[in-house]
Amino acid sequence: MAYFMCATCGVQYPDSEQPPEHCPICEDSRQYVGLDGQKWTTLETLSSDHHNVIKEEELHLYGIGTEPRFCIGQRALLVQSPSGNILWDCISLIDDETIAAVQALGGIKAMAISHAHYYGSMIEWCHAFDMPVYIHVDDREWVVRPDPSVIFWEGETLALHDDITLIRCGGHFSGAQVLHWPLGADGKGVLLTGDIINVVSDRRYVSFMYSFPNQIPLSPKAVRGVVGAVEPFEYDRIYSAWFGTTLRENAKAGVAFSTERYIKAITD
C-alpha cells in the first residue's frame, strides 16, 4: 500500500495498492492532464531527489518551498503568531529536516489552504504537527484524502487566533479563501492569497483567473465578489503563491486599480 501523489498537481491520495485511475483535480477544467497521460509518484520517491528550503519573507513570516521545482511550484507560508503559528497553503514534500526546521520556528498550531491545487500532502503535515487544516465547506468535494484533521468551516469569514481571519472569496473555486494577517507589514496588514488574488509580473498589481493553465478568465461578477470579500479588511501587502510574487506596498489601491483594469479589458 502507498499514498500515491499526482505528479501534475502534487495532491496526495488515500493509501492503495495501485495508483488511482484518475486525478479529478487535474481532470477539472481549471487544471490539466499532460499529453503523456496521468502520472503518479510517492512522497518517498519525491524526497529522494528534492528538498525544501525556508526563506524569511518579512519579520514573523517564512516561505517554505521545494527545490527543484515540483508540480505547480507553490510555496507555503508560515505565520509566526503569539498564540501559535499558522501554515498557509501546503506543499507536497515533508521530511524530517523540514519538520525539525519548522519546529525550531515554533511549530504549527493550524493550517489553512486557499484551494484544491495547493492541498499537496496536507494530511501528512497535519499528522506531523498534530494540527487541523481549515478548508471551506464549499470545497469539500476536492478533498481527495479524507481525514479527521480536516475542518470544514461555513460562512464568509472565520476568525482564528490573534485576529487572523480566513475570508471566503470564491472566484477560482467556490470555497476559495485568503488569509488576513493584521500584524503583518509592520502592522499595516497583509493578505496571503495563493493565486485567488494573483500578484502579476510588475509586482504593483494583481489579476484573477478561473483557470491559469487553460487561460480562462473570471467573470466581472466573480471578480467583484473576490474583491468585495476583502474590502472590509485593512492591508498594505499581498503575498501570492510563489517565491517573489509579492505586492509590497499600497496593495489595497493596487487591487482597486487592477479590478477596474481587468473588468474593462474583458467587457470593453
C-alpha positions as CSV (number, residue, x, y, z in Angstrom):
1,M,0.0,0.0,0.0
2,A,1.2,3.5,-0.7
3,Y,-0.1,7.1,-0.6
4,F,0.1,8.0,-4.3
5,M,0.6,11.6,-5.3
6,C,-0.4,13.2,-8.6
7,A,2.7,14.2,-10.4
8,T,0.9,17.2,-12.1
9,C,-0.8,18.9,-9.1
10,G,1.1,17.3,-6.3
11,V,-2.0,16.3,-4.3
12,Q,-1.8,13.1,-2.2
13,Y,-4.5,10.4,-2.3
14,P,-5.5,7.7,0.2
15,D,-3.4,4.6,0.5
16,S,-3.9,2.0,-2.2
17,E,-2.1,-0.9,-3.8
18,Q,-2.2,0.7,-7.2
19,P,-2.3,4.3,-8.3
20,P,-5.8,5.8,-8.8
21,E,-7.1,5.7,-12.3
22,H,-7.9,9.4,-12.3
23,C,-7.0,12.7,-10.6
24,P,-10.3,14.6,-10.6
25,I,-8.4,17.8,-9.6
26,C,-6.4,17.7,-12.8
27,E,-9.3,16.5,-15.0
28,D,-11.2,19.6,-14.0
29,S,-11.0,22.5,-16.5
30,R,-9.0,24.6,-14.1
31,Q,-6.1,22.2,-14.2
32,Y,-4.9,19.7,-16.8
33,V,-3.6,16.2,-17.5
34,G,-0.4,16.2,-19.6
35,L,-0.1,14.8,-23.1
36,D,1.6,11.7,-21.7
37,G,-1.4,11.0,-19.5
38,Q,-1.9,10.7,-15.8
39,K,1.4,10.2,-13.8
40,W,1.9,9.3,-10.2
41,T,4.7,9.4,-7.6
42,T,5.0,9.0,-3.9
43,L,6.4,11.1,-1.0
44,E,9.3,8.6,-0.7
45,T,10.3,9.0,-4.3
46,L,9.9,12.8,-4.2
47,S,12.1,13.0,-1.1
48,S,14.9,11.1,-2.8
49,D,15.8,13.9,-5.2
50,H,14.0,17.0,-3.8
51,H,14.4,19.1,-0.7
52,N,12.7,22.0,1.0
53,V,14.1,25.5,1.5
54,I,12.9,28.0,4.1
55,K,13.2,31.7,3.4
56,E,12.3,34.7,5.6
57,E,9.8,36.9,3.8
58,E,9.4,39.5,6.5
59,L,9.5,39.6,10.3
60,H,7.5,36.6,11.5
61,L,6.7,35.2,8.0
62,Y,8.6,32.4,6.3
63,G,8.2,30.8,2.9
64,I,8.6,27.0,2.6
65,G,9.2,25.7,-1.0
66,T,10.6,22.7,-2.7
67,E,13.7,22.5,-4.9
68,P,14.0,21.5,-7.7
69,R,10.5,22.8,-8.6
70,F,7.8,20.2,-8.3
71,C,4.4,20.3,-10.0
72,I,2.8,23.8,-9.7
73,G,5.7,25.1,-7.7
74,Q,3.9,27.0,-5.0
75,R,5.4,27.7,-1.6
76,A,3.7,27.6,1.8
77,L,3.9,30.5,4.2
78,L,4.5,30.1,8.0
79,V,3.0,32.9,10.0
80,Q,4.5,33.2,13.5
81,S,1.9,34.4,15.9
82,P,1.8,34.8,19.7
83,S,-0.9,32.2,20.2
84,G,0.5,29.7,17.8
85,N,1.9,29.6,14.2
86,I,-0.3,29.1,11.2
87,L,0.8,27.4,7.9
88,W,-0.9,29.0,4.9
89,D,-1.2,26.8,1.8
90,C,0.7,23.5,1.6
91,I,3.3,21.7,-0.5
92,S,3.8,18.0,-1.3
93,L,7.2,17.4,0.3
94,I,7.6,16.9,4.0
95,D,10.6,15.3,5.6
96,D,12.5,15.1,8.9
97,E,14.7,18.1,8.0
98,T,11.6,20.3,7.3
99,I,9.8,19.2,10.4
100,A,12.9,20.0,12.6
101,A,13.3,23.4,10.9
102,V,9.7,24.3,11.4
103,Q,9.7,23.1,15.0
104,A,12.7,25.4,15.6
105,L,10.5,28.3,14.3
106,G,7.8,27.4,16.9
107,G,5.9,24.6,15.2
108,I,2.4,24.9,13.7
109,K,-0.9,25.2,15.5
110,A,-3.1,25.2,12.5
111,M,-3.1,25.2,8.7
112,A,-5.4,26.8,6.1
113,I,-5.3,26.3,2.3
114,S,-6.5,28.7,-0.4
115,H,-7.9,26.0,-2.7
116,A,-7.5,22.4,-4.0
117,H,-4.5,22.9,-6.2
118,Y,-2.4,23.5,-3.1
119,Y,-3.6,20.7,-0.9
120,G,-0.3,18.8,-1.5
121,S,0.4,16.4,1.3
122,M,-1.7,18.3,3.8
123,I,-2.7,15.2,5.8
124,E,1.0,14.3,6.3
125,W,1.6,17.8,7.5
126,C,-1.4,17.6,9.9
127,H,-0.2,14.4,11.4
128,A,3.4,15.6,11.7
129,F,2.4,18.6,13.7
130,D,-0.8,17.3,15.3
131,M,-2.9,20.1,13.9
132,P,-6.1,20.7,12.0
133,V,-6.4,22.1,8.5
134,Y,-9.2,24.6,7.7
135,I,-11.0,24.2,4.3
136,H,-14.2,26.0,3.3
137,V,-17.1,23.6,3.1
138,D,-17.8,24.7,-0.4
139,D,-14.6,22.9,-1.5
140,R,-15.4,19.6,0.4
141,E,-15.6,17.7,-2.9
142,W,-12.0,18.4,-3.7
143,V,-10.6,16.8,-0.5
144,V,-9.5,13.5,-2.0
145,R,-7.8,12.1,1.1
146,P,-10.4,12.4,3.9
147,D,-9.1,12.6,7.5
148,P,-10.4,13.8,10.9
149,S,-7.7,16.6,10.7
150,V,-9.8,18.4,8.1
151,I,-12.2,21.0,9.5
152,F,-14.8,22.3,7.0
153,W,-15.9,25.7,8.0
154,E,-19.0,27.6,6.8
155,G,-19.9,31.2,6.2
156,E,-17.9,34.1,4.8
157,T,-15.2,34.6,7.4
158,L,-13.6,32.5,10.2
159,A,-11.7,34.2,13.0
160,L,-8.7,32.2,14.1
161,H,-6.5,33.4,17.0
162,D,-4.7,36.7,17.3
163,D,-7.2,38.4,15.0
164,I,-6.1,36.3,12.0
165,T,-9.0,35.7,9.7
166,L,-9.9,33.4,6.8
167,I,-12.0,35.1,4.1
168,R,-14.1,33.1,1.6
169,C,-13.6,34.9,-1.7
170,G,-14.9,32.3,-4.2
171,G,-13.8,33.0,-7.8
172,H,-11.2,30.5,-8.7
173,F,-13.0,27.9,-6.7
174,S,-16.4,28.2,-4.9
175,G,-14.7,27.8,-1.5
176,A,-11.5,29.7,-2.3
177,Q,-10.2,31.5,0.7
178,V,-7.5,34.0,1.6
179,L,-5.9,34.8,5.0
180,H,-5.8,38.2,6.6
181,W,-2.8,38.8,9.0
182,P,-3.3,42.2,10.6
183,L,0.1,42.3,12.3
184,G,2.0,41.9,9.0
185,A,3.7,44.6,7.1
186,D,4.6,46.4,10.3
187,G,1.0,46.4,11.5
188,K,-0.4,47.7,8.2
189,G,-1.9,44.3,7.4
190,V,-1.1,41.5,4.9
191,L,-3.2,39.3,2.7
192,L,-2.0,35.8,1.9
193,T,-3.9,34.9,-1.3
194,G,-2.5,31.9,-3.1
195,D,-3.5,32.8,-6.7
196,I,-7.0,33.7,-5.8
197,I,-5.7,37.3,-6.0
198,N,-2.5,36.8,-8.0
199,V,0.3,39.3,-8.0
200,V,1.4,39.9,-11.5
201,S,4.9,40.4,-13.0
202,D,5.4,44.1,-12.4
203,R,4.6,43.5,-8.7
204,R,2.4,46.6,-8.4
205,Y,-0.9,45.0,-9.4
206,V,-2.9,41.7,-9.4
207,S,-5.1,39.7,-11.6
208,F,-7.7,37.0,-11.4
209,M,-8.4,33.8,-13.4
210,Y,-10.8,30.8,-13.4
211,S,-8.0,28.7,-14.9
212,F,-4.4,29.8,-15.2
213,P,-3.0,26.9,-17.3
214,N,-6.0,27.0,-19.7
215,Q,-6.2,30.8,-19.6
216,I,-9.9,31.0,-18.7
217,P,-10.8,34.4,-17.1
218,L,-13.2,35.1,-14.3
219,S,-16.4,36.9,-15.0
220,P,-16.8,40.5,-13.8
221,K,-19.3,39.4,-11.2
222,A,-16.9,36.8,-9.8
223,V,-14.0,39.3,-9.7
224,R,-16.1,41.9,-7.9
225,G,-17.1,39.1,-5.4
226,V,-13.5,38.3,-4.7
227,V,-12.5,42.0,-4.2
228,G,-15.6,42.8,-2.2
229,A,-14.9,40.0,0.2
230,V,-11.5,41.5,1.2
231,E,-12.7,45.2,1.1
232,P,-13.6,45.4,4.8
233,F,-10.0,44.4,5.8
234,E,-7.0,46.7,6.0
235,Y,-3.9,45.5,4.2
236,D,-0.9,47.1,2.6
237,R,0.9,44.0,1.3
238,I,-0.1,40.8,-0.6
239,Y,1.8,37.5,-0.9
240,S,0.5,35.2,-3.6
241,A,1.6,31.7,-4.3
242,W,5.2,31.7,-5.3
243,F,8.5,33.0,-4.0
244,G,8.9,36.6,-5.2
245,T,5.2,37.2,-6.0
246,T,4.7,39.9,-3.5
247,L,3.0,43.3,-3.8
248,R,4.9,45.0,-1.1
249,E,3.1,48.3,-0.6
250,N,-0.1,50.1,-1.4
251,A,-1.7,46.7,-2.1
252,K,-5.3,47.8,-1.5
253,A,-5.0,50.6,-4.0
254,G,-3.3,48.2,-6.4
255,V,-6.2,45.7,-6.1
256,A,-8.7,48.5,-6.8
257,F,-6.9,49.7,-9.9
258,S,-6.4,46.1,-11.1
259,T,-10.0,45.2,-10.7
260,E,-11.2,48.1,-12.9
261,R,-8.4,47.4,-15.5
262,Y,-9.4,43.7,-15.6
263,I,-13.1,44.3,-16.0
264,K,-12.6,46.9,-18.6
265,A,-10.3,44.6,-20.6
266,I,-12.8,41.7,-20.7
267,T,-16.0,43.8,-21.3
268,D,-14.9,46.7,-23.5
